[in-house]
Amino acid sequence: MRQVVGILASVRDLALTRADCLGAWLDEGDAFREAISYLEQWESDEALYRHLNSELYDRVLVAMELSERRPEIRFFSVSDTARGMELIEHVRRSNEPEPQPQSH
């Protein structure tokens, strides 16, 4: 868990230096809840997509692979519902239409 926290802390610190990053937060959990929460807020979908394709985001993917539990991934924007791993896959592939959010 310490290695994952270290990776995410470095991503957070570097993301916060970018003009289009509005915020980044890391919560390491506590003795009762061994969960890591990592959140980022981007100025626009385009800024988010650039970030998802960046070498910096590669570190987030490494942290997810090192996680002891399957990560829960959600993306929110004002205009639509939560999206998860499918958004990462879409943005990292080229020339494909964005998947539509699944309705529940």
Order of alpha helices (4+ residues) and beta strands (2+ residues): alpha-beta-beta-alpha-alpha-beta-beta-alpha
